[in-house]
Amino acid sequence: MTEIPEEVKIFLVEAYENLDQVEQDLVDLEKAPTDGELINSVFRAIHTIKGNSGFLAFNKLE
């Protein structure tokens, strides 16, 4: 079995953290749908995942 590269492990940890944040922000947005900071937080987290996936050439995520 092939060892997962350290960069991929880091990506996965960060992606899960960002997805957890997105999930919480979306729940909070149900209560405050016009909260600009929550909306920005969702976009930042998704943008981070997208950027990191591009860096690692995960083209299907990018």
PDB file of N, CA, C, O and CB in Angstrom:
ATOM      1  N   MET A   1       0.843  -1.184   0.000  1.00  0.00           N
ATOM      2  CA  MET A   1       0.000   0.000   0.000  1.00  0.00           C
ATOM      3  C   MET A   1       0.886   1.245   0.000  1.00  0.00           C
ATOM      4  O   MET A   1       1.913   1.284   0.677  1.00  0.00           O
ATOM      5  CB  MET A   1      -0.958  -0.001   1.223  1.00  0.00           C
ATOM      6  N   THR A   2       0.487   2.246  -0.752  1.00  0.00           N
ATOM      7  CA  THR A   2       1.260   3.470  -0.882  1.00  0.00           C
ATOM      8  C   THR A   2       0.994   4.402   0.300  1.00  0.00           C
ATOM      9  O   THR A   2      -0.145   4.594   0.724  1.00  0.00           O
ATOM     10  CB  THR A   2       0.930   4.174  -2.203  1.00  0.00           C
ATOM     11  N   GLU A   3       2.074   4.968   0.810  1.00  0.00           N
ATOM     12  CA  GLU A   3       1.975   5.937   1.906  1.00  0.00           C
ATOM     13  C   GLU A   3       1.395   7.252   1.373  1.00  0.00           C
ATOM     14  O   GLU A   3       1.767   7.712   0.293  1.00  0.00           O
ATOM     15  CB  GLU A   3       3.372   6.178   2.565  1.00  0.00           C
ATOM     16  N   ILE A   4       0.492   7.842   2.134  1.00  0.00           N
ATOM     17  CA  ILE A   4      -0.091   9.133   1.751  1.00  0.00           C
ATOM     18  C   ILE A   4       0.952  10.219   2.028  1.00  0.00           C
ATOM     19  O   ILE A   4       1.478  10.305   3.138  1.00  0.00           O
ATOM     20  CB  ILE A   4      -1.436   9.418   2.539  1.00  0.00           C
ATOM     21  N   PRO A   5       1.253  11.050   1.020  1.00  0.00           N
ATOM     22  CA  PRO A   5       2.230  12.127   1.228  1.00  0.00           C
ATOM     23  C   PRO A   5       1.788  13.083   2.340  1.00  0.00           C
ATOM     24  O   PRO A   5       0.597  13.311   2.549  1.00  0.00           O
ATOM     25  CB  PRO A   5       2.441  12.908  -0.077  1.00  0.00           C
ATOM     26  N   GLU A   6       2.772  13.630   3.039  1.00  0.00           N
ATOM     27  CA  GLU A   6       2.500  14.531   4.159  1.00  0.00           C
ATOM     28  C   GLU A   6       1.657  15.732   3.728  1.00  0.00           C
ATOM     29  O   GLU A   6       0.784  16.177   4.473  1.00  0.00           O
ATOM     30  CB  GLU A   6       3.812  15.011   4.776  1.00  0.00           C
ATOM     31  N   GLU A   7       1.917  16.258   2.529  1.00  0.00           N
ATOM     32  CA  GLU A   7       1.158  17.408   2.038  1.00  0.00           C
ATOM     33  C   GLU A   7      -0.328  17.081   1.902  1.00  0.00           C
ATOM     34  O   GLU A   7      -1.185  17.918   2.183  1.00  0.00           O
ATOM     35  CB  GLU A   7       1.715  17.873   0.690  1.00  0.00           C
ATOM     36  N   VAL A   8      -0.620  15.861   1.472  1.00  0.00           N
ATOM     37  CA  VAL A   8      -2.014  15.438   1.315  1.00  0.00           C
ATOM     38  C   VAL A   8      -2.665  15.274   2.683  1.00  0.00           C
ATOM     39  O   VAL A   8      -3.826  15.636   2.870  1.00  0.00           O
ATOM     40  CB  VAL A   8      -2.100  14.115   0.513  1.00  0.00           C
ATOM     41  N   LYS A   9      -1.922  14.734   3.630  1.00  0.00           N
ATOM     42  CA  LYS A   9      -2.454  14.598   4.989  1.00  0.00           C
ATOM     43  C   LYS A   9      -2.813  15.970   5.560  1.00  0.00           C
ATOM     44  O   LYS A   9      -3.872  16.144   6.164  1.00  0.00           O
ATOM     45  CB  LYS A   9      -1.431  13.886   5.907  1.00  0.00           C
ATOM     46  N   ILE A  10      -1.922  16.935   5.363  1.00  0.00           N
ATOM     47  CA  ILE A  10      -2.178  18.294   5.852  1.00  0.00           C
ATOM     48  C   ILE A  10      -3.398  18.883   5.152  1.00  0.00           C
ATOM     49  O   ILE A  10      -4.252  19.501   5.788  1.00  0.00           O
ATOM     50  CB  ILE A  10      -0.942  19.201   5.631  1.00  0.00           C
ATOM     51  N   PHE A  11      -3.473  18.686   3.833  1.00  0.00           N
ATOM     52  CA  PHE A  11      -4.631  19.172   3.080  1.00  0.00           C
ATOM     53  C   PHE A  11      -5.926  18.604   3.649  1.00  0.00           C
ATOM     54  O   PHE A  11      -6.894  19.337   3.851  1.00  0.00           O
ATOM     55  CB  PHE A  11      -4.500  18.805   1.594  1.00  0.00           C
ATOM     56  N   LEU A  12      -5.943  17.302   3.905  1.00  0.00           N
ATOM     57  CA  LEU A  12      -7.161  16.662   4.402  1.00  0.00           C
ATOM     58  C   LEU A  12      -7.570  17.205   5.766  1.00  0.00           C
ATOM     59  O   LEU A  12      -8.750  17.460   6.004  1.00  0.00           O
ATOM     60  CB  LEU A  12      -6.967  15.156   4.484  1.00  0.00           C
ATOM     61  N   VAL A  13      -6.609  17.381   6.654  1.00  0.00           N
ATOM     62  CA  VAL A  13      -6.915  17.932   7.980  1.00  0.00           C
ATOM     63  C   VAL A  13      -7.502  19.336   7.840  1.00  0.00           C
ATOM     64  O   VAL A  13      -8.523  19.654   8.448  1.00  0.00           O
ATOM     65  CB  VAL A  13      -5.643  17.964   8.870  1.00  0.00           C
ATOM     66  N   GLU A  14      -6.842  20.175   7.028  1.00  0.00           N
ATOM     67  CA  GLU A  14      -7.321  21.545   6.848  1.00  0.00           C
ATOM     68  C   GLU A  14      -8.670  21.587   6.140  1.00  0.00           C
ATOM     69  O   GLU A  14      -9.518  22.415   6.471  1.00  0.00           O
ATOM     70  CB  GLU A  14      -6.303  22.356   6.062  1.00  0.00           C
ATOM     71  N   ALA A  15      -8.873  20.703   5.174  1.00  0.00           N
ATOM     72  CA  ALA A  15     -10.151  20.670   4.457  1.00  0.00           C
ATOM     73  C   ALA A  15     -11.282  20.293   5.409  1.00  0.00           C
ATOM     74  O   ALA A  15     -12.350  20.905   5.376  1.00  0.00           O
ATOM     75  CB  ALA A  15     -10.090  19.674   3.277  1.00  0.00           C
ATOM     76  N   TYR A  16     -11.055  19.287   6.257  1.00  0.00           N
ATOM     77  CA  TYR A  16     -12.087  18.908   7.225  1.00  0.00           C
ATOM     78  C   TYR A  16     -12.383  20.056   8.188  1.00  0.00           C
ATOM     79  O   TYR A  16     -13.542  20.297   8.527  1.00  0.00           O
ATOM     80  CB  TYR A  16     -11.653  17.660   8.010  1.00  0.00           C
ATOM     81  N   GLU A  17     -11.345  20.764   8.630  1.00  0.00           N
ATOM     82  CA  GLU A  17     -11.559  21.903   9.527  1.00  0.00           C
ATOM     83  C   GLU A  17     -12.378  22.991   8.832  1.00  0.00           C
ATOM     84  O   GLU A  17     -13.302  23.557   9.418  1.00  0.00           O
ATOM     85  CB  GLU A  17     -10.208  22.476  10.004  1.00  0.00           C
ATOM     86  N   ASN A  18     -12.029  23.274   7.581  1.00  0.00           N
ATOM     87  CA  ASN A  18     -12.775  24.286   6.829  1.00  0.00           C
ATOM     88  C   ASN A  18     -14.211  23.849   6.582  1.00  0.00           C
ATOM     89  O   ASN A  18     -15.128  24.665   6.674  1.00  0.00           O
ATOM     90  CB  ASN A  18     -12.087  24.574   5.498  1.00  0.00           C
ATOM     91  N   LEU A  19     -14.417  22.583   6.274  1.00  0.00           N
ATOM     92  CA  LEU A  19     -15.783  22.090   6.052  1.00  0.00           C
ATOM     93  C   LEU A  19     -16.604  22.138   7.335  1.00  0.00           C
ATOM     94  O   LEU A  19     -17.800  22.429   7.297  1.00  0.00           O
ATOM     95  CB  LEU A  19     -15.751  20.656   5.507  1.00  0.00           C
ATOM     96  N   ASP A  20     -15.969  21.854   8.468  1.00  0.00           N
ATOM     97  CA  ASP A  20     -16.668  21.987   9.752  1.00  0.00           C
ATOM     98  C   ASP A  20     -17.100  23.435   9.978  1.00  0.00           C
ATOM     99  O   ASP A  20     -18.207  23.696  10.448  1.00  0.00           O
ATOM    100  CB  ASP A  20     -15.765  21.510  10.915  1.00  0.00           C
ATOM    101  N   GLN A  21     -16.210  24.375   9.636  1.00  0.00           N
ATOM    102  CA  GLN A  21     -16.534  25.796   9.788  1.00  0.00           C
ATOM    103  C   GLN A  21     -17.676  26.190   8.863  1.00  0.00           C
ATOM    104  O   GLN A  21     -18.588  26.908   9.271  1.00  0.00           O
ATOM    105  CB  GLN A  21     -15.299  26.665   9.504  1.00  0.00           C
ATOM    106  N   VAL A  22     -17.628  25.725   7.621  1.00  0.00           N
ATOM    107  CA  VAL A  22     -18.703  26.018   6.663  1.00  0.00           C
ATOM    108  C   VAL A  22     -20.029  25.488   7.193  1.00  0.00           C
ATOM    109  O   VAL A  22     -21.047  26.178   7.146  1.00  0.00           O
ATOM    110  CB  VAL A  22     -18.391  25.400   5.275  1.00  0.00           C
ATOM    111  N   GLU A  23     -20.007  24.267   7.694  1.00  0.00           N
ATOM    112  CA  GLU A  23     -21.243  23.676   8.220  1.00  0.00           C
ATOM    113  C   GLU A  23     -21.821  24.523   9.353  1.00  0.00           C
ATOM    114  O   GLU A  23     -23.020  24.798   9.380  1.00  0.00           O
ATOM    115  CB  GLU A  23     -20.983  22.243   8.714  1.00  0.00           C
ATOM    116  N   GLN A  24     -20.964  24.934  10.288  1.00  0.00           N
ATOM    117  CA  GLN A  24     -21.437  25.747  11.406  1.00  0.00           C
ATOM    118  C   GLN A  24     -21.940  27.103  10.924  1.00  0.00           C
ATOM    119  O   GLN A  24     -22.967  27.595  11.392  1.00  0.00           O
ATOM    120  CB  GLN A  24     -20.323  25.935  12.437  1.00  0.00           C
ATOM    121  N   ASP A  25     -21.208  27.705   9.985  1.00  0.00           N
ATOM    122  CA  ASP A  25     -21.630  29.005   9.458  1.00  0.00           C
ATOM    123  C   ASP A  25     -22.974  28.904   8.744  1.00  0.00           C
ATOM    124  O   ASP A  25     -23.804  29.805   8.865  1.00  0.00           O
ATOM    125  CB  ASP A  25     -20.572  29.561   8.503  1.00  0.00           C
ATOM    126  N   LEU A  26     -23.200  27.832   8.010  1.00  0.00           N
ATOM    127  CA  LEU A  26     -24.476  27.668   7.309  1.00  0.00           C
ATOM    128  C   LEU A  26     -25.629  27.493   8.292  1.00  0.00           C
ATOM    129  O   LEU A  26     -26.727  28.001   8.065  1.00  0.00           O
ATOM    130  CB  LEU A  26     -24.412  26.468   6.359  1.00  0.00           C
ATOM    131  N   VAL A  27     -25.380  26.778   9.379  1.00  0.00           N
ATOM    132  CA  VAL A  27     -26.401  26.647  10.422  1.00  0.00           C
ATOM    133  C   VAL A  27     -26.701  28.024  11.015  1.00  0.00           C
ATOM    134  O   VAL A  27     -27.861  28.383  11.219  1.00  0.00           O
ATOM    135  CB  VAL A  27     -25.937  25.657  11.537  1.00  0.00           C
ATOM    136  N   ASP A  28     -25.644  28.790  11.287  1.00  0.00           N
ATOM    137  CA  ASP A  28     -25.827  30.133  11.846  1.00  0.00           C
ATOM    138  C   ASP A  28     -26.530  31.065  10.860  1.00  0.00           C
ATOM    139  O   ASP A  28     -27.299  31.938  11.264  1.00  0.00           O
ATOM    140  CB  ASP A  28     -24.475  30.726  12.245  1.00  0.00           C
ATOM    141  N   LEU A  29     -26.265  30.876   9.565  1.00  0.00           N
ATOM    142  CA  LEU A  29     -26.912  31.713   8.549  1.00  0.00           C
ATOM    143  C   LEU A  29     -28.417  31.475   8.475  1.00  0.00           C
ATOM    144  O   LEU A  29     -29.161  32.355   8.041  1.00  0.00           O
ATOM    145  CB  LEU A  29     -26.289  31.454   7.187  1.00  0.00           C
ATOM    146  N   GLU A  30     -28.867  30.313   8.888  1.00  0.00           N
ATOM    147  CA  GLU A  30     -30.314  30.074   8.934  1.00  0.00           C
ATOM    148  C   GLU A  30     -30.974  31.027   9.923  1.00  0.00           C
ATOM    149  O   GLU A  30     -32.121  31.432   9.733  1.00  0.00           O
ATOM    150  CB  GLU A  30     -30.616  28.606   9.322  1.00  0.00           C
ATOM    151  N   LYS A  31     -30.248  31.381  10.975  1.00  0.00           N
ATOM    152  CA  LYS A  31     -30.779  32.283  11.993  1.00  0.00           C
ATOM    153  C   LYS A  31     -30.551  33.751  11.637  1.00  0.00           C
ATOM    154  O   LYS A  31     -31.306  34.627  12.060  1.00  0.00           O
ATOM    155  CB  LYS A  31     -30.147  31.975  13.338  1.00  0.00           C
ATOM    156  N   ALA A  32     -29.499  34.008  10.854  1.00  0.00           N
ATOM    157  CA  ALA A  32     -29.152  35.390  10.497  1.00  0.00           C
ATOM    158  C   ALA A  32     -28.726  35.435   9.030  1.00  0.00           C
ATOM    159  O   ALA A  32     -27.541  35.586   8.731  1.00  0.00           O
ATOM    160  CB  ALA A  32     -28.012  35.943  11.422  1.00  0.00           C
ATOM    161  N   PRO A  33     -29.688  35.304   8.117  1.00  0.00           N
ATOM    162  CA  PRO A  33     -29.356  35.160   6.693  1.00  0.00           C
ATOM    163  C   PRO A  33     -28.702  36.377   6.042  1.00  0.00           C
ATOM    164  O   PRO A  33     -28.195  36.276   4.925  1.00  0.00           O
ATOM    165  CB  PRO A  33     -30.586  34.837   5.946  1.00  0.00           C
ATOM    166  N   THR A  34     -28.704  37.511   6.713  1.00  0.00           N
ATOM    167  CA  THR A  34     -28.077  38.699   6.126  1.00  0.00           C
ATOM    168  C   THR A  34     -26.741  39.042   6.786  1.00  0.00           C
ATOM    169  O   THR A  34     -26.182  40.110   6.537  1.00  0.00           O
ATOM    170  CB  THR A  34     -29.018  39.886   6.235  1.00  0.00           C
ATOM    171  N   ASP A  35     -26.235  38.150   7.617  1.00  0.00           N
ATOM    172  CA  ASP A  35     -24.969  38.395   8.313  1.00  0.00           C
ATOM    173  C   ASP A  35     -23.806  38.291   7.326  1.00  0.00           C
ATOM    174  O   ASP A  35     -23.398  37.197   6.936  1.00  0.00           O
ATOM    175  CB  ASP A  35     -24.780  37.389   9.485  1.00  0.00           C
ATOM    176  N   GLY A  36     -23.290  39.434   6.938  1.00  0.00           N
ATOM    177  CA  GLY A  36     -22.220  39.486   5.946  1.00  0.00           C
ATOM    178  C   GLY A  36     -20.956  38.769   6.376  1.00  0.00           C
ATOM    179  O   GLY A  36     -20.272  38.164   5.550  1.00  0.00           O
ATOM    180  N   GLU A  37     -20.637  38.830   7.662  1.00  0.00           N
ATOM    181  CA  GLU A  37     -19.424  38.170   8.149  1.00  0.00           C
ATOM    182  C   GLU A  37     -19.531  36.653   8.012  1.00  0.00           C
ATOM    183  O   GLU A  37     -18.554  35.991   7.660  1.00  0.00           O
ATOM    184  CB  GLU A  37     -19.160  38.547   9.613  1.00  0.00           C
ATOM    185  N   LEU A  38     -20.708  36.103   8.286  1.00  0.00           N
ATOM    186  CA  LEU A  38     -20.896  34.659   8.108  1.00  0.00           C
ATOM    187  C   LEU A  38     -20.786  34.268   6.635  1.00  0.00           C
ATOM    188  O   LEU A  38     -20.170  33.258   6.293  1.00  0.00           O
ATOM    189  CB  LEU A  38     -22.262  34.223   8.667  1.00  0.00           C
ATOM    190  N   ILE A  39     -21.381  35.070   5.781  1.00  0.00           N
ATOM    191  CA  ILE A  39     -21.306  34.799   4.341  1.00  0.00           C
ATOM    192  C   ILE A  39     -19.850  34.841   3.883  1.00  0.00           C
ATOM    193  O   ILE A  39     -19.406  33.968   3.138  1.00  0.00           O
ATOM    194  CB  ILE A  39     -22.158  35.826   3.538  1.00  0.00           C
ATOM    195  N   ASN A  40     -19.109  35.852   4.328  1.00  0.00           N
ATOM    196  CA  ASN A  40     -17.694  35.946   3.971  1.00  0.00           C
ATOM    197  C   ASN A  40     -16.892  34.768   4.505  1.00  0.00           C
ATOM    198  O   ASN A  40     -15.983  34.277   3.835  1.00  0.00           O
ATOM    199  CB  ASN A  40     -17.108  37.243   4.497  1.00  0.00           C
ATOM    200  N   SER A  41     -17.225  34.317   5.695  1.00  0.00           N
ATOM    201  CA  SER A  41     -16.528  33.178   6.282  1.00  0.00           C
ATOM    202  C   SER A  41     -16.718  31.917   5.438  1.00  0.00           C
ATOM    203  O   SER A  41     -15.776  31.152   5.230  1.00  0.00           O
ATOM    204  CB  SER A  41     -17.020  32.936   7.710  1.00  0.00           C
ATOM    205  N   VAL A  42     -17.937  31.709   4.958  1.00  0.00           N
ATOM    206  CA  VAL A  42     -18.213  30.553   4.092  1.00  0.00           C
ATOM    207  C   VAL A  42     -17.384  30.657   2.815  1.00  0.00           C
ATOM    208  O   VAL A  42     -16.739  29.691   2.408  1.00  0.00           O
ATOM    209  CB  VAL A  42     -19.731  30.464   3.750  1.00  0.00           C
ATOM    210  N   PHE A  43     -17.402  31.821   2.188  1.00  0.00           N
ATOM    211  CA  PHE A  43     -16.640  32.003   0.949  1.00  0.00           C
ATOM    212  C   PHE A  43     -15.140  31.818   1.175  1.00  0.00           C
ATOM    213  O   PHE A  43     -14.463  31.207   0.348  1.00  0.00           O
ATOM    214  CB  PHE A  43     -16.909  33.391   0.364  1.00  0.00           C
ATOM    215  N   ARG A  44     -14.612  32.342   2.289  1.00  0.00           N
ATOM    216  CA  ARG A  44     -13.179  32.189   2.579  1.00  0.00           C
ATOM    217  C   ARG A  44     -12.803  30.726   2.739  1.00  0.00           C
ATOM    218  O   ARG A  44     -11.785  30.282   2.207  1.00  0.00           O
ATOM    219  CB  ARG A  44     -12.801  32.964   3.844  1.00  0.00           C
ATOM    220  N   ALA A  45     -13.617  29.975   3.468  1.00  0.00           N
ATOM    221  CA  ALA A  45     -13.308  28.561   3.696  1.00  0.00           C
ATOM    222  C   ALA A  45     -13.338  27.772   2.391  1.00  0.00           C
ATOM    223  O   ALA A  45     -12.450  26.959   2.134  1.00  0.00           O
ATOM    224  CB  ALA A  45     -14.297  27.953   4.698  1.00  0.00           C
ATOM    225  N   ILE A  46     -14.350  28.007   1.574  1.00  0.00           N
ATOM    226  CA  ILE A  46     -14.447  27.312   0.286  1.00  0.00           C
ATOM    227  C   ILE A  46     -13.291  27.725  -0.621  1.00  0.00           C
ATOM    228  O   ILE A  46     -12.716  26.886  -1.316  1.00  0.00           O
ATOM    229  CB  ILE A  46     -15.805  27.612  -0.400  1.00  0.00           C
ATOM    230  N   HIS A  47     -12.951  28.999  -0.619  1.00  0.00           N
ATOM    231  CA  HIS A  47     -11.841  29.489  -1.439  1.00  0.00           C
ATOM    232  C   HIS A  47     -10.519  28.852  -1.002  1.00  0.00           C
ATOM    233  O   HIS A  47      -9.681  28.523  -1.841  1.00  0.00           O
ATOM    234  CB  HIS A  47     -11.745  31.026  -1.351  1.00  0.00           C
ATOM    235  N   THR A  48     -10.337  28.681   0.292  1.00  0.00           N
ATOM    236  CA  THR A  48      -9.127  28.043   0.808  1.00  0.00           C
ATOM    237  C   THR A  48      -9.036  26.597   0.343  1.00  0.00           C
ATOM    238  O   THR A  48      -7.976  26.152  -0.097  1.00  0.00           O
ATOM    239  CB  THR A  48      -9.097  28.108   2.337  1.00  0.00           C
ATOM    240  N   ILE A  49     -10.130  25.868   0.436  1.00  0.00           N
ATOM    241  CA  ILE A  49     -10.142  24.479  -0.031  1.00  0.00           C
ATOM    242  C   ILE A  49      -9.833  24.431  -1.522  1.00  0.00           C
ATOM    243  O   ILE A  49      -9.037  23.609  -1.975  1.00  0.00           O
ATOM    244  CB  ILE A  49     -11.509  23.809   0.259  1.00  0.00           C
ATOM    245  N   LYS A  50     -10.462  25.309  -2.271  1.00  0.00           N
ATOM    246  CA  LYS A  50     -10.244  25.357  -3.725  1.00  0.00           C
ATOM    247  C   LYS A  50      -8.785  25.666  -4.051  1.00  0.00           C
ATOM    248  O   LYS A  50      -8.187  25.006  -4.902  1.00  0.00           O
ATOM    249  CB  LYS A  50     -11.161  26.413  -4.372  1.00  0.00           C
ATOM    250  N   GLY A  51      -8.218  26.651  -3.389  1.00  0.00           N
ATOM    251  CA  GLY A  51      -6.827  27.019  -3.635  1.00  0.00           C
ATOM    252  C   GLY A  51      -5.859  25.914  -3.278  1.00  0.00           C
ATOM    253  O   GLY A  51      -4.930  25.622  -4.032  1.00  0.00           O
ATOM    254  N   ASN A  52      -6.074  25.298  -2.127  1.00  0.00           N
ATOM    255  CA  ASN A  52      -5.195  24.210  -1.707  1.00  0.00           C
ATOM    256  C   ASN A  52      -5.313  23.003  -2.628  1.00  0.00           C
ATOM    257  O   ASN A  52      -4.319  22.330  -2.900  1.00  0.00           O
ATOM    258  CB  ASN A  52      -5.511  23.803  -0.278  1.00  0.00           C
ATOM    259  N   SER A  53      -6.508  22.728  -3.103  1.00  0.00           N
ATOM    260  CA  SER A  53      -6.677  21.596  -4.021  1.00  0.00           C
ATOM    261  C   SER A  53      -5.978  21.883  -5.348  1.00  0.00           C
ATOM    262  O   SER A  53      -5.429  20.970  -5.965  1.00  0.00           O
ATOM    263  CB  SER A  53      -8.180  21.302  -4.258  1.00  0.00           C
ATOM    264  N   GLY A  54      -5.992  23.127  -5.788  1.00  0.00           N
ATOM    265  CA  GLY A  54      -5.276  23.493  -7.007  1.00  0.00           C
ATOM    266  C   GLY A  54      -3.777  23.348  -6.842  1.00  0.00           C
ATOM    267  O   GLY A  54      -3.088  22.883  -7.751  1.00  0.00           O
ATOM    268  N   PHE A  55      -3.269  23.746  -5.681  1.00  0.00           N
ATOM    269  CA  PHE A  55      -1.845  23.625  -5.391  1.00  0.00           C
ATOM    270  C   PHE A  55      -1.391  22.172  -5.472  1.00  0.00           C
ATOM    271  O   PHE A  55      -0.281  21.886  -5.922  1.00  0.00           O
ATOM    272  CB  PHE A  55      -1.532  24.198  -4.010  1.00  0.00           C
ATOM    273  N   LEU A  56      -2.248  21.260  -5.036  1.00  0.00           N
ATOM    274  CA  LEU A  56      -1.907  19.833  -5.054  1.00  0.00           C
ATOM    275  C   LEU A  56      -2.358  19.145  -6.338  1.00  0.00           C
ATOM    276  O   LEU A  56      -2.258  17.924  -6.458  1.00  0.00           O
ATOM    277  CB  LEU A  56      -2.531  19.135  -3.858  1.00  0.00           C
ATOM    278  N   ALA A  57      -2.851  19.921  -7.289  1.00  0.00           N
ATOM    279  CA  ALA A  57      -3.299  19.408  -8.599  1.00  0.00           C
ATOM    280  C   ALA A  57      -4.468  18.435  -8.464  1.00  0.00           C
ATOM    281  O   ALA A  57      -4.569  17.466  -9.217  1.00  0.00           O
ATOM    282  CB  ALA A  57      -2.140  18.715  -9.320  1.00  0.00           C
ATOM    283  N   PHE A  58      -5.350  18.701  -7.500  1.00  0.00           N
ATOM    284  CA  PHE A  58      -6.588  17.935  -7.375  1.00  0.00           C
ATOM    285  C   PHE A  58      -7.625  18.633  -8.255  1.00  0.00           C
ATOM    286  O   PHE A  58      -8.513  19.326  -7.757  1.00  0.00           O
ATOM    287  CB  PHE A  58      -7.073  17.833  -5.861  1.00  0.00           C
ATOM    288  N   ASN A  59      -7.502  18.445  -9.545  1.00  0.00           N
ATOM    289  CA  ASN A  59      -8.275  19.208 -10.522  1.00  0.00           C
ATOM    290  C   ASN A  59      -9.780  19.037 -10.391  1.00  0.00           C
ATOM    291  O   ASN A  59     -10.526  19.964 -10.705  1.00  0.00           O
ATOM    292  CB  ASN A  59      -7.861  18.818 -11.895  1.00  0.00           C
ATOM    293  N   LYS A  60     -10.244  17.893  -9.940  1.00  0.00           N
ATOM    294  CA  LYS A  60     -11.694  17.695  -9.807  1.00  0.00           C
ATOM    295  C   LYS A  60     -12.271  18.541  -8.681  1.00  0.00           C
ATOM    296  O   LYS A  60     -13.446  18.907  -8.728  1.00  0.00           O
ATOM    297  CB  LYS A  60     -12.010  16.218  -9.559  1.00  0.00           C
ATOM    298  N   LEU A  61     -11.476  18.855  -7.678  1.00  0.00           N
ATOM    299  CA  LEU A  61     -11.940  19.734  -6.599  1.00  0.00           C
ATOM    300  C   LEU A  61     -11.809  21.189  -6.986  1.00  0.00           C
ATOM    301  O   LEU A  61     -12.626  22.025  -6.601  1.00  0.00           O
ATOM    302  CB  LEU A  61     -11.161  19.470  -5.315  1.00  0.00           C
ATOM    303  N   GLU A  62     -10.781  21.481  -7.747  1.00  0.00           N
ATOM    304  CA  GLU A  62     -10.501  22.855  -8.125  1.00  0.00           C
ATOM    305  C   GLU A  62     -11.588  23.350  -9.041  1.00  0.00           C
ATOM    306  O   GLU A  62     -11.548  24.497  -9.484  1.00  0.00           O
ATOM    307  CB  GLU A  62      -9.130  22.979  -8.796  1.00  0.00           C
TER     308      GLU A  62
END
